Amino acid sequence: MEEDEEDPDETPTEIAREGIRQGLQEALTGQTIPLAQMWEGIDAE
């Protein structure tokens, strides 16, 4: 793949940065849920 070609599977940089900013803001303001709670209702079999 050439350097200027975009990888369709890669998240664009600005979208990734916005997600990181949002996650950091949520973590700093306590808007998080326990990890165990994240897995509730997921059937991993």
N, C-alpha and C positions, 0 to 999 in steps of 0.2 A: 504494500500500500504506500502511495506517495504521501509525503509529509502534509500536503495541503488538502488531501482527501479526508472527508469526515467519516468516522466509523458510525454506522447507524445504531450500533449497540451501546455507544458511549453517550452518557448524559452531557449535554452542552455545559460548558464551564459556568456560565451565569446561573443556570438552573441549579447546579450543584452548590454554588456559593450561597444562593438564597436558601437552600435547604439546610446548609450548615448554620447560617445566621439564625434561621428560625429555631432549629434544634438547640442552639446555644442560648437563645433568649428564653425558650421554654425551660431549659435546665436551670438557668439563673433565677427564674421567677417561681420555681417549684412546680411547674406544670408538667409533672412526670407521673408515670404509674409504675408500680413495682413490676420487675421483670416476670415474676411468676404469674401476675395477672395478664400479661401480654399473651401468654400461651393458653389461657382459658378458652375452651371451645374449639381449639385446633386439634384435629385428628391427625396425628403424626404417623399413623401406621401405614 
